[in-house]
């Protein structure tokens, strides 16, 4: 039942309405109803960003006297009674998914001990859903990595260097490599180039793989902290300009970044001695537009996006020829943590810190969680409900690798060693999913979406798709497929071609018998069976419209 008590006066009641762009309409309706009900009282109502758990959005958090009740997506009409109970001095606990006791004014979301919000270790996600996304560190109240980097640059740099922080995400030039090394390259390039070679920091927030909500969650939930981390990097490399590169379709993330940039300009630029705050630009909603050098091409206004040859790296010759550090929101959020809380990192880890992972696939609702790199991916199962029986996982997004289990560590070295992807996505797939069809859809996607510059990638993806299609016609040339994927992986210019092979390679490695069965006219999962949108007959008739490897050119999904 709802708990009622006399108000203690220790804390004014607060209601937080947490939600992201995927639940924007429902969140706004809930916010309007709560604000209307609380208009005449002393309750503070805050609109916060997503926690990462789409299933619970909008999540209503009601706080009074060191306790918070969590209400998941309550029905319209119920909200008014929640407000009334809170304003009468009680805490509405009926139907709450969790009730948490905490300190008087916690700086981050007080996560429950059970349930999806308890999964992993919320560090960079810690304030998502708890603070107004666009808020930036306040003078004498909040720690600021940018201020530390400005006031004590050697301290800030040494903390990141000693931690050994690696870049996160396919949009980061330093993906799975130490970030501080690229900073030093940028500083040296700037010193050698004179005034016209002033460095620039780019926050590559244009993650165009719809499976991946890690960067979007950070931007919608804690944009101010992302910018604080980006400004800290700018201070260390001597960059006057910070540019946030967003997806043209991510309206909510873009709005919150612009609000945060405006707040940063007002609150931080004077303290940092900067003339202006971060700039926000948009890029196309295309998978290739996330690749770091193609992101720079898009920012320079080029309609045709092609990967740049390397060397030089962007740190040597980047945006308009300037030394450019390209990081994802995930990376700069970790940079901020490493500068402010270095003791939370174990420098002996092969991949210090945590990894953000979006859990999707055959699940009830997508979830983004934060996992310690010392654990296993198995923890993601606790954040979602799987629809059907688990068969496999695709780890790494669009060009992820297939795995039979989730026993792998989320750390970059462990995933790379297992032939899996580090992009930050785990797709849980049930027994109705055919691994050959899934690999074919991804291979066909590579045919349709590659930039066209690299012959190995352009021609290789077509040949790979053709060979996978031939399996349905009864011809499984496993040795030729392996040789083709080896060449693509070793000679493609950028990560697109090097990773596009991963689904096929891991499908053959982990599910060899299932792939070979298609050459005999059988699909063990039933997805490719005649009459089920597949071409399991092996006749090569092109009846499939959903496998991505059919003779009629079925599209990738």
C-alpha positions in Angstrom: 0.0 0.0 0.0 1.0 3.6 -0.4 3.1 4.8 2.5 2.1 8.0 4.2 3.9 10.1 6.8 4.2 13.6 8.0 6.6 15.6 5.8 10.0 15.9 7.5 11.1 19.0 5.6 14.5 17.4 4.9 13.8 17.1 1.2 11.3 18.8 -1.0 9.4 16.2 -3.1 10.7 15.7 -6.6 9.2 13.9 -9.6 11.4 12.9 -12.5 9.9 11.8 -15.8 12.5 9.8 -17.6 12.2 8.9 -21.3 13.9 9.0 -24.6 13.1 9.7 -28.2 11.6 6.3 -28.7 8.9 7.1 -26.2 8.7 10.8 -26.7 5.0 11.2 -27.1 4.1 9.1 -24.1 6.7 10.9 -22.0 5.4 14.3 -23.0 1.8 13.3 -22.1 2.9 12.0 -18.7 5.0 15.1 -18.1 2.0 17.4 -18.9 -0.3 15.4 -16.7 2.1 15.5 -13.8 2.9 19.2 -14.1 -0.8 20.0 -14.2 -1.5 17.9 -11.1 1.5 19.4 -9.3 0.9 23.0 -10.3 -0.3 24.2 -7.0 2.0 22.3 -4.7 5.7 22.4 -3.7 6.7 19.4 -5.8 9.6 19.9 -8.3 8.9 18.2 -11.6 11.9 17.4 -13.9 12.1 16.1 -17.4 15.0 13.8 -17.6 16.5 11.6 -20.3 16.3 7.8 -20.7 17.7 5.3 -18.3 18.4 2.9 -21.1 15.4 0.7 -20.5 12.9 1.3 -23.2 10.4 -1.1 -21.7 9.8 1.1 -18.7 9.5 4.4 -20.5 8.3 6.8 -19.4 9.7 5.9 -16.0 8.3 8.0 -13.2 10.6 8.4 -10.2 9.0 10.0 -7.1 11.4 11.1 -4.4 10.8 12.2 -0.8 12.9 12.1 2.3 15.7 9.9 1.0 13.4 7.4 -0.7 12.5 7.0 -4.4 9.7 4.9 -5.8 10.0 3.8 -9.5 6.8 3.5 -11.5 7.1 2.0 -15.0 5.0 3.5 -17.8 1.9 4.1 -15.6 -1.4 4.5 -17.3 -2.9 7.9 -17.9 -5.1 8.9 -15.0 -3.0 7.1 -12.4 -0.4 9.8 -12.5 -2.6 12.4 -10.7 -3.0 10.0 -7.8 0.7 9.5 -7.6 1.2 13.3 -7.3 -1.5 13.6 -4.7 0.0 10.9 -2.5 3.4 12.6 -2.7 2.1 16.0 -1.9 0.2 14.7 1.1 3.5 13.7 2.6 3.6 10.1 1.5 5.4 8.0 -1.0 3.3 6.1 -3.5 4.7 2.6 -3.4 1.6 0.7 -4.7 2.5 -0.9 -8.0 6.0 0.5 -7.9 8.6 -1.7 -9.7 11.1 -0.7 -7.0 11.5 1.4 -3.9 15.1 2.5 -3.0 16.4 4.1 0.2 19.3 6.4 -0.5 21.2 9.4 0.8 19.4 12.8 1.0 20.4 14.2 -2.4 22.1 11.5 -4.5 24.0 12.9 -7.5 23.1 9.9 -9.7 20.2 7.5 -10.1 19.8 5.3 -7.0 19.6 1.9 -8.8 17.6 -0.9 -7.2 19.2 -4.1 -6.1 17.0 -6.2 -8.4 15.5 -5.8 -11.9 16.8 -4.5 -15.1 18.2 -1.3 -13.6 20.4 -3.4 -11.4 22.2 -5.0 -14.3 25.9 -4.2 -14.7 27.5 -1.1 -13.1 26.0 2.3 -13.9 28.9 4.7 -14.1 28.7 6.8 -17.3 25.0 5.9 -17.3 24.7 6.8 -13.7 23.0 10.1 -14.1 20.9 9.2 -17.1 17.3 9.4 -16.1 18.1 11.4 -12.9 19.3 14.8 -14.2 18.1 17.2 -16.8 20.1 16.1 -19.8 21.4 19.5 -20.8 22.7 20.4 -17.4 26.4 21.0 -17.2 28.8 21.0 -14.2 28.1 23.9 -11.9 30.9 26.0 -10.3 31.8 24.8 -6.8 29.1 22.2 -6.9 29.9 19.6 -9.6 33.3 18.2 -10.6 34.2 19.1 -14.2 36.7 17.2 -16.2 37.1 20.2 -18.5 38.1 22.4 -15.6 40.6 19.8 -14.4 42.1 19.6 -17.8 42.3 23.4 -18.0 43.7 23.9 -14.6 45.9 20.8 -14.2 46.5 19.4 -17.7 49.3 17.1 -16.7 47.2 15.6 -13.9 44.3 15.0 -16.3 46.4 13.5 -19.0 48.4 11.3 -16.7 45.2 9.8 -15.2 43.9 8.8 -18.7 47.3 7.5 -19.7 47.8 5.5 -16.5 44.3 4.0 -16.8 45.1 3.0 -20.4 41.6 3.9 -21.6 40.6 2.5 -25.0 38.2 4.2 -27.5 34.7 2.9 -27.8 32.5 2.4 -30.9 33.0 2.1 -34.6 32.7 5.8 -35.0 35.8 6.4 -32.9 39.1 6.6 -34.7 40.8 5.1 -31.6 38.2 2.3 -31.3 39.8 -0.4 -29.0 43.1 1.5 -29.0 44.6 3.8 -26.3 43.1 7.3 -26.7 45.9 9.3 -25.3 48.3 8.3 -28.1 46.1 9.9 -30.7 45.9 13.1 -28.6 49.7 13.3 -28.6 49.8 12.9 -32.4 47.3 15.7 -32.8 49.4 18.0 -30.5 52.6 17.2 -32.4 50.9 17.8 -35.8 49.5 21.2 -34.6 53.0 22.2 -33.3 54.5 21.4 -36.7 51.9 23.1 -38.8 51.6 26.6 -37.3 48.5 28.8 -36.8 46.6 27.2 -39.7 46.8 23.8 -38.2 44.9 24.4 -34.9 43.4 21.1 -33.7 39.7 20.3 -33.5 37.8 17.8 -31.5 34.9 15.9 -33.2 32.3 14.0 -31.1 31.0 11.5 -33.6 27.5 10.9 -32.4 26.1 9.8 -35.8 25.6 6.1 -35.0 23.4 5.1 -37.8 23.0 1.4 -36.9 19.4 1.4 -35.5 20.4 -1.6 -33.3 22.8 0.6 -31.4 21.4 3.0 -28.8 24.4 3.5 -26.6 25.5 6.9 -27.9 21.9 8.1 -28.3 21.2 7.1 -24.7 24.1 9.2 -23.4 23.2 12.2 -25.5 19.6 12.2 -24.5 20.3 11.4 -20.9 23.5 13.2 -20.0 24.5 15.5 -22.9 26.1 18.0 -20.6 28.5 15.3 -19.2 29.4 14.2 -22.7 30.3 17.8 -23.6 32.3 18.1 -20.4 34.4 15.2 -21.5 34.8 16.5 -25.0 35.9 19.9 -23.7 38.4 18.2 -21.5 39.9 16.5 -24.5 40.0 19.8 -26.3 41.9 21.4 -23.4 44.5 18.7 -23.5 45.1 18.8 -27.3 44.8 22.6 -27.5 41.7 22.6 -29.6 39.6 25.8 -29.7 36.8 24.1 -31.6 34.6 21.2 -30.4 32.1 19.9 -33.0 29.3 17.4 -32.2 28.3 15.5 -35.3 24.8 14.2 -35.0 22.4 12.0 -37.1 20.0 14.2 -39.1 17.1 12.1 -37.8 18.0 12.1 -34.1 15.9 15.2 -33.2 15.8 14.6 -29.5 19.5 13.9 -29.1 20.3 16.9 -31.3 18.1 19.3 -29.3 19.5 18.2 -26.0 23.1 18.5 -27.3 22.3 22.0 -28.5 20.8 22.9 -25.1 23.8 21.5 -23.4 26.1 23.3 -25.7 24.3 26.6 -25.0 24.6 25.9 -21.2 28.2 25.0 -21.6 28.9 28.2 -23.5 27.3 30.2 -20.6 28.8 28.2 -17.7 32.1 26.8 -18.9 33.6 29.0 -21.6 34.4 31.9 -19.2 35.9 29.5 -16.7 37.9 27.8 -19.4 38.9 31.0 -21.2 37.0 29.9 -24.4 35.4 32.3 -26.9 32.5 30.0 -27.7 30.9 26.7 -26.8 30.6 23.5 -28.8 29.1 23.5 -32.3 26.4 21.0 -33.4 26.2 19.8 -37.0 24.3 17.0 -38.7 25.2 14.2 -41.0 23.2 11.7 -43.2 21.4 8.8 -41.7 23.6 6.3 -43.5 25.6 3.4 -42.0 28.8 4.5 -43.7 28.5 8.1 -42.4 29.6 6.9 -39.0 33.0 5.7 -40.2 35.4 8.4 -38.9 36.9 9.6 -42.2 33.6 9.4 -44.0 32.1 11.4 -41.1 34.7 14.1 -41.8 33.8 14.0 -45.5 30.1 14.6 -44.6 31.1 17.4 -42.2 33.0 19.1 -45.1 29.8 19.0 -47.2 30.7 16.2 -49.6 27.7 14.5 -51.1 29.6 11.3 -52.1 31.1 9.7 -49.0 34.2 7.7 -49.5 36.7 6.4 -46.9 40.0 8.3 -46.8 43.2 6.5 -47.3 45.3 6.1 -44.2 47.9 7.2 -43.3 47.6 10.0 -42.5 45.2 9.6 -39.6 42.7 12.3 -38.8 45.0 13.5 -36.0 47.5 14.4 -38.6 45.2 15.6 -41.4 41.5 15.7 -40.5 38.7 18.2 -40.8 39.6 20.7 -43.5 43.2 19.6 -43.1 43.4 20.3 -39.4 44.6 17.8 -36.8 41.4 16.2 -35.7 40.6 14.0 -32.7 37.5 11.9 -33.4 35.8 10.2 -30.5 32.3 8.9 -29.8 30.1 10.0 -26.9 30.9 6.8 -25.2 34.6 7.5 -25.3 34.5 11.0 -24.0 32.1 10.0 -21.2 34.7 7.4 -20.2 37.4 10.0 -20.5 35.5 12.2 -18.1 35.2 9.3 -15.6 38.9 8.5 -15.9 39.9 12.0 -15.1 37.5 12.5 -12.2 37.4 9.0 -10.7 40.6 7.2 -11.8 40.4 4.9 -8.8 37.3 3.4 -10.3 39.4 1.9 -13.1 41.8 -1.0 -12.9 44.8 -0.2 -15.0 45.7 -3.9 -15.1 42.6 -4.7 -17.1 43.1 -5.3 -20.8 40.2 -2.9 -21.3 39.8 -0.7 -18.3 36.4 0.8 -17.4 33.0 -0.3 -18.5 31.3 -1.0 -21.9 27.9 0.2 -22.9 25.8 -2.5 -24.7 22.4 -2.3 -26.4 20.5 -5.5 -26.1 18.1 -6.1 -28.9 16.8 -8.8 -31.3 14.1 -11.2 -30.3 13.3 -9.5 -27.0 10.3 -7.7 -25.5 12.0 -4.3 -25.6 15.5 -2.9 -26.3 17.7 -2.1 -23.4 21.0 -0.3 -23.0 23.1 -1.4 -20.1 26.6 -0.8 -18.8 28.8 -3.8 -18.1 32.1 -4.1 -16.3 34.7 -5.5 -18.7 35.7 -8.1 -16.1 32.3 -9.8 -16.3 30.5 -11.7 -19.1 27.8 -10.8 -21.7 25.5 -13.2 -19.9 24.4 -10.4 -17.7 22.4 -8.8 -20.6 19.8 -11.5 -20.3 18.7 -10.0 -17.0 17.8 -6.7 -18.7 15.3 -8.1 -21.2 12.8 -10.9 -21.7 13.7 -13.2 -24.6 10.8 -14.1 -27.0 11.3 -17.8 -27.7 14.2 -20.1 -26.9 17.7 -18.8 -27.2 19.7 -20.0 -30.1 22.5 -17.6 -30.6 23.7 -14.0 -30.3 25.0 -11.6 -32.8 27.6 -9.5 -31.0 28.7 -6.3 -32.6 25.8 -4.8 -34.5 25.2 -4.8 -38.2 28.5 -6.6 -38.9 28.6 -8.5 -35.6 29.7 -12.1 -35.1 27.5 -15.0 -34.3 28.0 -16.9 -31.0 26.3 -19.8 -29.4 26.8 -18.5 -25.9 27.2 -15.3 -24.0 30.1 -16.5 -21.9 32.5 -13.9 -23.5 33.8 -10.9 -21.6 32.6 -7.5 -23.0 36.2 -6.3 -23.2 37.6 -5.5 -26.6 40.5 -8.0 -26.5 38.1 -10.8 -25.5 35.6 -10.0 -28.2 38.2 -9.6 -30.9 39.8 -12.8 -29.9 36.5 -14.6 -30.3 35.9 -13.1 -33.7 33.1 -10.9 -32.4 32.4 -7.2 -32.7 33.0 -4.4 -30.2 30.5 -1.9 -31.5 28.3 -2.3 -28.4 25.3 -4.4 -29.5 24.2 -7.8 -28.5 21.3 -9.3 -30.5 19.6 -12.2 -28.8 18.1 -14.5 -31.5 15.7 -17.4 -31.0 15.4 -20.8 -32.7 13.4 -19.4 -35.6 16.4 -17.5 -36.9 18.4 -19.1 -39.7 22.1 -18.3 -39.4 22.7 -18.4 -43.1 19.8 -16.1 -43.8 21.0 -13.7 -41.1 24.5 -13.7 -42.5 23.1 -13.2 -46.0 21.1 -10.2 -45.0 24.2 -8.6 -43.6 26.3 -9.5 -46.6 23.7 -8.0 -48.9 23.7 -4.9 -46.8 27.4 -4.5 -47.5 26.7 -4.8 -51.2 24.1 -2.0 -51.0 25.8 0.3 -48.6 29.6 0.2 -49.2 31.1 3.5 -50.3 32.5 2.0 -53.5 36.0 3.3 -53.3 37.7 0.1 -52.2 37.8 -2.6 -54.8 38.3 -5.3 -52.3 35.2 -4.3 -50.3 33.0 -3.4 -53.3 33.7 -6.5 -55.4 34.3 -8.8 -52.4 30.9 -8.1 -50.8 29.2 -8.9 -54.1 31.2 -12.2 -54.5 30.5 -13.1 -50.9 26.8 -12.6 -51.3 26.8 -14.6 -54.5 28.6 -17.5 -52.8 26.1 -17.5 -49.9 23.3 -17.5 -52.5 24.9 -20.5 -54.2 24.5 -22.5 -51.0 20.8 -22.5 -51.6 21.5 -23.8 -55.1 23.4 -26.7 -53.7 26.9 -25.4 -54.0 28.7 -24.8 -50.6 32.2 -23.6 -51.5 33.5 -23.2 -47.9 37.2 -23.0 -48.8 36.6 -20.2 -51.4 34.4 -18.3 -49.0 37.1 -18.5 -46.3 39.8 -17.3 -48.7 37.6 -14.4 -50.0 36.9 -13.2 -46.4 40.6 -13.4 -45.5 41.5 -11.1 -48.4 38.7 -8.7 -47.6 39.7 -8.6 -44.0 43.3 -7.9 -44.7 43.1 -5.5 -47.6 40.0 -3.3 -47.2 40.7 0.3 -46.7 38.4 0.9 -43.7 36.6 -1.1 -41.1 33.5 -1.5 -43.3 35.1 -4.1 -45.5 37.1 -5.6 -42.7 34.1 -6.2 -40.5 31.5 -7.0 -43.3 33.0 -10.5 -43.4 32.4 -11.2 -39.8 28.8 -12.5 -40.0 29.6 -15.1 -42.7 32.9 -16.1 -41.0 31.3 -16.8 -37.6 28.2 -18.4 -39.1 30.4 -20.9 -40.8 32.6 -21.4 -37.8 29.8 -21.8 -35.2 27.0 -23.3 -37.3 28.8 -25.2 -40.1 26.3 -28.1 -40.2 23.3 -25.7 -40.4 24.9 -23.8 -43.3 25.8 -27.0 -45.1 22.3 -28.3 -44.7 21.0 -25.6 -47.0 23.0 -27.1 -49.8 21.0 -30.2 -49.3 17.7 -28.3 -49.5 17.1 -28.1 -45.7 16.8 -25.2 -43.3 17.0 -26.6 -39.8 15.4 -23.4 -38.3 12.5 -23.4 -40.8 13.0 -19.7 -41.7 14.0 -20.5 -45.3 11.4 -23.2 -45.8 9.1 -22.8 -48.9 6.0 -20.8 -48.0 7.8 -19.1 -45.1 9.6 -16.4 -47.2 12.6 -18.6 -47.8 14.4 -20.7 -50.4 15.1 -23.8 -48.5 14.4 -26.1 -51.5 17.9 -25.4 -52.7 16.6 -25.1 -56.2 18.0 -21.6 -56.7 14.7 -20.5 -58.0 14.9 -17.1 -56.2 11.8 -17.7 -54.1 13.4 -16.1 -51.0 12.4 -12.4 -50.4 13.9 -12.2 -46.9 17.2 -14.0 -46.7 19.2 -11.3 -48.4 21.0 -13.9 -50.6 18.2 -14.8 -52.9 18.4 -14.7 -56.7 15.7 -12.0 -56.9 17.8 -9.6 -54.9 16.0 -9.7 -51.6 16.9 -6.7 -49.5 18.9 -6.7 -46.3 17.1 -6.0 -43.1 
